[in-house]
Amino acid sequence: MNVYNPYVNEDKAAPSYDGSTTRFAVFKPYLDEVNQFIDNQQSRGYEMADIYTAFNGPNHDQDPGDKGYIFLDGLHPNDTGHRVIAEHFRSLGYDPLQ
């Protein structure tokens, strides 16, 4: 499973530390790099649930809170978000817990 960004709206609204851009513009390339590393592990036979795209959209610039996927703490998935994650794992062949 790769990593989603729960703070897209906040990061887009906040200036970077030097004020030249937004925190989103600074942070996104790092998250993209981490997720690319995770994605590359598929070539080693590991399967990967693409939660980054599911939560943040195809360009990884959508806030998962706007989709109703984030709990009130602003970070963790809520029941709907967990259902989306579970569906992705199920599509990889994992069975639901009994």
MDTraj code that builds the backbone (N, CA, C; nanometers):
import mdtraj as md
import numpy as np

residues = "MET ASN VAL TYR ASN PRO TYR VAL ASN GLU ASP LYS ALA ALA PRO SER TYR ASP GLY SER THR THR ARG PHE ALA VAL PHE LYS PRO TYR LEU ASP GLU VAL ASN GLN PHE ILE ASP ASN GLN GLN SER ARG GLY TYR GLU MET ALA ASP ILE TYR THR ALA PHE ASN GLY PRO ASN HIS ASP GLN ASP PRO GLY ASP LYS GLY TYR ILE PHE LEU ASP GLY LEU HIS PRO ASN ASP THR GLY HIS ARG VAL ILE ALA GLU HIS PHE ARG SER LEU GLY TYR ASP PRO LEU GLN".split()
xyz = np.array([
    [0.0848, -0.1172, 0.0000],
    [0.0000, 0.0000, 0.0000],
    [0.0893, 0.1233, 0.0000],
    [0.0560, 0.2171, -0.0865],
    [0.1325, 0.3408, -0.0865],
    [0.0709, 0.4416, 0.0104],
    [0.1182, 0.5635, 0.0070],
    [0.0861, 0.6628, 0.1090],
    [0.0023, 0.7752, 0.0487],
    [-0.1048, 0.8125, 0.1174],
    [-0.1881, 0.9238, 0.0717],
    [-0.1545, 1.0504, 0.1502],
    [-0.1998, 1.1642, 0.0974],
    [-0.1823, 1.2920, 0.1656],
    [-0.3175, 1.3372, 0.2191],
    [-0.3364, 1.3372, 0.3516],
    [-0.4639, 1.3811, 0.4073],
    [-0.4772, 1.5330, 0.4175],
    [-0.3715, 1.6058, 0.3873],
    [-0.3673, 1.7500, 0.4119],
    [-0.3614, 1.8348, 0.2852],
    [-0.4159, 1.7877, 0.1756],
    [-0.4038, 1.8613, 0.0492],
    [-0.4593, 2.0032, 0.0617],
    [-0.5815, 2.0168, 0.1124],
    [-0.6403, 2.1511, 0.1213],
    [-0.5576, 2.2431, 0.2104],
    [-0.5144, 2.1914, 0.3242],
    [-0.4339, 2.2722, 0.4153],
    [-0.3009, 2.3099, 0.3515],
    [-0.2385, 2.2116, 0.2853],
    [-0.1081, 2.2369, 0.2230],
    [-0.1181, 2.3359, 0.1072],
    [-0.2277, 2.3310, 0.0321],
    [-0.2449, 2.4256, -0.0788],
    [-0.2692, 2.5674, -0.0281],
    [-0.3296, 2.5784, 0.0894],
    [-0.3625, 2.7101, 0.1447],
    [-0.2467, 2.7734, 0.2212],
    [-0.1492, 2.6933, 0.2605],
    [-0.0401, 2.7438, 0.3445],
    [0.0832, 2.7754, 0.2605],
    [0.1448, 2.8885, 0.2866],
    [0.2685, 2.9201, 0.2145],
    [0.3832, 2.8311, 0.2607],
    [0.4778, 2.8120, 0.1727],
    [0.5996, 2.7402, 0.2114],
    [0.6750, 2.8252, 0.3129],
    [0.7771, 2.7662, 0.3727],
    [0.8503, 2.8377, 0.4774],
    [0.9134, 2.9669, 0.4275],
    [0.9585, 2.9671, 0.3028],
    [1.0187, 3.0909, 0.2510],
    [0.9169, 3.1795, 0.1793],
    [0.7917, 3.1313, 0.1703],
    [0.6856, 3.2108, 0.1102],
    [0.6832, 3.2131, -0.0408],
    [0.7696, 3.1363, -0.1051],
    [0.7785, 3.1417, -0.2511],
    [0.6740, 3.0561, -0.3212],
    [0.6118, 2.9642, -0.2489],
    [0.5135, 2.8737, -0.3076],
    [0.4245, 2.8231, -0.1944],
    [0.3567, 2.7111, -0.2163],
    [0.2734, 2.6526, -0.1111],
    [0.3418, 2.5300, -0.0518],
    [0.2956, 2.4911, 0.0662],
    [0.3484, 2.3678, 0.1258],
    [0.3173, 2.2481, 0.0364],
    [0.2029, 2.2521, -0.0327],
    [0.1683, 2.1420, -0.1227],
    [0.2730, 2.1270, -0.2323],
    [0.3130, 2.2371, -0.2932],
    [0.4128, 2.2325, -0.4010],
    [0.5472, 2.1823, -0.3507],
    [0.5787, 2.2091, -0.2255],
    [0.7049, 2.1619, -0.1675],
    [0.6954, 2.0143, -0.1309],
    [0.5858, 1.9743, -0.0689],
    [0.5721, 1.8405, -0.0132],
    [0.5424, 1.7336, -0.1186],
    [0.4592, 1.7667, -0.2187],
    [0.4129, 1.6661, -0.3153],
    [0.5257, 1.5911, -0.3857],
    [0.6322, 1.6555, -0.4327],
    [0.7392, 1.5787, -0.4980],
    [0.8019, 1.4721, -0.4070],
    [0.8102, 1.5008, -0.2786],
    [0.8653, 1.4021, -0.1854],
    [0.7706, 1.2839, -0.1688],
    [0.6418, 1.3125, -0.1569],
    [0.5444, 1.2045, -0.1453],
    [0.5396, 1.1232, -0.2742],
    [0.5478, 1.1902, -0.3884],
    [0.5531, 1.1191, -0.5165],
    [0.6740, 1.0258, -0.5217],
    [0.7873, 1.0722, -0.4714],
    [0.9093, 0.9905, -0.4733],
    [0.8957, 0.8681, -0.3827],
    [0.8402, 0.8865, -0.2653],
    [0.8173, 0.7732, -0.1741],
    [0.7241, 0.6726, -0.2400],
    [0.6162, 0.7218, -0.2987],
    [0.5205, 0.6313, -0.3613],
    [0.5775, 0.5649, -0.4860],
    [0.6653, 0.6314, -0.5571],
    [0.7315, 0.5684, -0.6716],
    [0.8203, 0.4540, -0.6245],
    [0.8897, 0.4738, -0.5143],
    [0.9723, 0.3669, -0.4576],
    [0.8851, 0.2468, -0.4214],
    [0.7720, 0.2722, -0.3574],
    [0.6801, 0.1634, -0.3216],
    [0.6292, 0.0954, -0.4478],
    [0.5884, 0.1734, -0.5470],
    [0.5378, 0.1191, -0.6728],
    [0.6426, 0.0332, -0.7432],
    [0.7678, 0.0744, -0.7371],
    [0.8753, -0.0007, -0.8026],
    [0.8928, -0.1406, -0.7451],
    [0.8443, -0.1635, -0.6255],
    [0.8589, -0.2957, -0.5641],
    [0.7726, -0.4004, -0.6341],
    [0.6780, -0.3557, -0.7165],
    [0.5983, -0.4510, -0.7934],
    [0.6863, -0.5320, -0.8879],
    [0.7941, -0.4718, -0.9345],
    [0.8852, -0.5444, -1.0237],
    [0.9555, -0.6580, -0.9504],
    [0.9506, -0.6563, -0.8185],
    [1.0100, -0.7632, -0.7370],
    [0.9056, -0.8656, -0.6944],
    [0.7857, -0.8521, -0.7471],
    [0.6812, -0.9486, -0.7190],
    [0.5834, -0.9082, -0.6102],
    [0.5998, -0.7894, -0.5552],
    [0.5073, -0.7428, -0.4521],
    [0.3887, -0.6736, -0.5172],
    [0.2709, -0.6978, -0.4626],
    [0.1534, -0.6277, -0.5109],
    [0.1365, -0.4997, -0.4304],
    [0.0707, -0.4024, -0.4907],
    [0.0582, -0.2733, -0.4254],
    [-0.0828, -0.2185, -0.4431],
    [-0.1448, -0.1823, -0.3327],
    [-0.2745, -0.1152, -0.3363],
    [-0.2487, 0.0343, -0.3550],
    [-0.3002, 0.0905, -0.4622],
    [-0.2750, 0.2313, -0.4954],
    [-0.3745, 0.3216, -0.4225],
    [-0.3505, 0.3404, -0.2952],
    [-0.4368, 0.4242, -0.2130],
    [-0.4110, 0.5721, -0.2402],
    [-0.2908, 0.6050, -0.2814],
    [-0.2576, 0.7446, -0.3157],
    [-0.3542, 0.7963, -0.4223],
    [-0.3730, 0.7206, -0.5289],
    [-0.4638, 0.7625, -0.6354],
    [-0.6086, 0.7558, -0.5897],
    [-0.6439, 0.6518, -0.5148],
    [-0.7814, 0.6390, -0.4664],
    [-0.8206, 0.7568, -0.3776],
    [-0.7294, 0.7983, -0.2910],
    [-0.7596, 0.9058, -0.1968],
    [-0.7324, 1.0445, -0.2552],
    [-0.6276, 1.0601, -0.3328],
    [-0.5857, 1.1922, -0.3797],
    [-0.6123, 1.2174, -0.5273],
    [-0.6774, 1.1240, -0.5966],
    [-0.7133, 1.1435, -0.7358],
    [-0.5988, 1.1148, -0.8311],
    [-0.6271, 1.1141, -0.9617],
    [-0.5270, 1.0740, -1.0610],
    [-0.4046, 1.1652, -1.0667],
    [-0.4218, 1.2921, -1.0315],
    [-0.3079, 1.3846, -1.0296],
    [-0.2525, 1.4036, -0.8891],
    [-0.3096, 1.3306, -0.7950],
    [-0.2660, 1.3334, -0.6547],
    [-0.2745, 1.4729, -0.5942],
    [-0.3757, 1.5482, -0.6361],
    [-0.3919, 1.6848, -0.5867],
    [-0.5307, 1.7109, -0.5280],
    [-0.6045, 1.6038, -0.4992],
    [-0.7372, 1.6164, -0.4405],
    [-0.7305, 1.5793, -0.2925],
    [-0.8103, 1.6470, -0.2122],
    [-0.8115, 1.6209, -0.0690],
    [-0.9075, 1.5057, -0.0382],
    [-0.8597, 1.3997, 0.0286],
    [-0.9477, 1.2876, 0.0591],
    [-1.0593, 1.3241, 0.1565],
    [-1.0414, 1.4306, 0.2330],
    [-1.1489, 1.4768, 0.3205],
    [-1.2695, 1.5229, 0.2409],
    [-1.2457, 1.5820, 0.1241],
    [-1.3548, 1.6260, 0.0375],
    [-1.4335, 1.5078, -0.0176],
    [-1.3715, 1.3921, -0.0216],
    [-1.4375, 1.2707, -0.0692],
    [-1.5075, 1.1974, 0.0445],
    [-1.4895, 1.2460, 0.1669],
    [-1.5506, 1.1813, 0.2826],
    [-1.4739, 1.0611, 0.3322],
    [-1.3408, 1.0579, 0.3115],
    [-1.2591, 0.9421, 0.3474],
    [-1.1820, 0.9589, 0.4782],
    [-1.1849, 1.0777, 0.5383],
    [-1.0980, 1.1064, 0.6520],
    [-1.1797, 1.1250, 0.7801],
    [-1.1280, 1.0682, 0.8890],
    [-1.1889, 1.0768, 1.0216],
    [-1.1792, 1.2207, 1.0732],
    [-1.2497, 1.2482, 1.1801],
    [-1.2519, 1.3831, 1.2374],
    [-1.1157, 1.4337, 1.2814],
    [-1.0203, 1.3436, 1.3040],
    [-0.8866, 1.3884, 1.3453],
    [-0.8089, 1.4510, 1.2300],
    [-0.8626, 1.4405, 1.1078],
    [-0.8000, 1.5027, 0.9923],
    [-0.6857, 1.4249, 0.9308],
    [-0.6548, 1.3084, 0.9853],
    [-0.5405, 1.2301, 0.9381],
    [-0.5793, 1.0894, 0.8952],
    [-0.6484, 1.0190, 0.9812],
    [-0.6754, 0.8768, 0.9596],
    [-0.8028, 0.8552, 0.8779],
    [-0.8098, 0.7425, 0.8079],
    [-0.9317, 0.7113, 0.7333],
    [-1.0491, 0.6876, 0.8282],
    [-1.1671, 0.7274, 0.7847],
    [-1.2889, 0.6938, 0.8569],
    [-1.3419, 0.5614, 0.8015],
    [-1.4648, 0.5235, 0.8373],
    [-1.5195, 0.3963, 0.7894],
    [-1.5228, 0.3900, 0.6369],
    [-1.5623, 0.4994, 0.5727],
    [-1.5659, 0.5015, 0.4261],
    [-1.4254, 0.4872, 0.3688],
    [-1.3300, 0.5592, 0.4253],
    [-1.1912, 0.5488, 0.3799],
    [-1.1354, 0.4090, 0.3979],
    [-1.1656, 0.3477, 0.5126],
    [-1.1201, 0.2099, 0.5350],
    [-1.1855, 0.1140, 0.4359],
    [-1.3106, 0.1410, 0.4010],
    [-1.3786, 0.0563, 0.3027],
    [-1.3088, 0.0668, 0.1666],
    [-1.2704, 0.1875, 0.1279],
    [-1.1988, 0.2073, 0.0009],
    [-1.0663, 0.1304, 0.0034],
    [-0.9934, 0.1408, 0.1138],
    [-0.8667, 0.0677, 0.1267],
    [-0.8917, -0.0824, 0.1182],
    [-0.9930, -0.1306, 0.1907],
    [-1.0240, -0.2742, 0.1901],
    [-1.0607, -0.3221, 0.0503],
    [-1.1357, -0.2423, -0.0238],
    [-1.1726, -0.2800, -0.1605],
    [-1.0488, -0.2932, -0.2486],
    [-0.9522, -0.2063, -0.2292],
    [-0.8287, -0.2164, -0.3078],
    [-0.7511, -0.3433, -0.2724],
    [-0.7444, -0.3763, -0.1448],
    [-0.6778, -0.5009, -0.1064],
    [-0.7560, -0.6219, -0.1568],
    [-0.8874, -0.6133, -0.1525],
    [-0.9688, -0.7245, -0.2028],
    [-0.9450, -0.7441, -0.3529],
    [-0.9274, -0.6352, -0.4270],
    [-0.9019, -0.6469, -0.5711],
    [-0.7680, -0.7146, -0.5991],
    [-0.6798, -0.7153, -0.4987],
    [-0.5508, -0.7845, -0.5118],
    [-0.5597, -0.9306, -0.4697],
    [-0.6786, -0.9725, -0.4266],
    [-0.6979, -1.1123, -0.3904],
    [-0.7024, -1.1400, -0.2417],
    [-0.6942, -1.0366, -0.1598],
    [-0.7031, -1.0561, -0.0153],
    [-0.8489, -1.0739, 0.0241],
    [-0.8743, -1.1661, 0.1154],
    [-1.0094, -1.1910, 0.1638],
    [-1.0393, -1.1022, 0.2836],
    [-1.1679, -1.0705, 0.3033],
    [-1.2043, -0.9934, 0.4223],
    [-1.1744, -1.0735, 0.5491],
    [-1.1480, -1.0018, 0.6570],
    [-1.1285, -1.0682, 0.7858],
    [-1.2619, -1.1218, 0.8337],
    [-1.2580, -1.2351, 0.8961],
    [-1.3814, -1.2976, 0.9477],
    [-1.3976, -1.2699, 1.0946],
])
top = md.Topology()
chain = top.add_chain()
for i, resn in enumerate(residues, 1):
    res = top.add_residue(resn, chain, resSeq=i)
    for name in ("N", "CA", "C"):
        top.add_atom(name, md.element.get_by_symbol(name[0]), res)
traj = md.Trajectory(xyz[None], top)
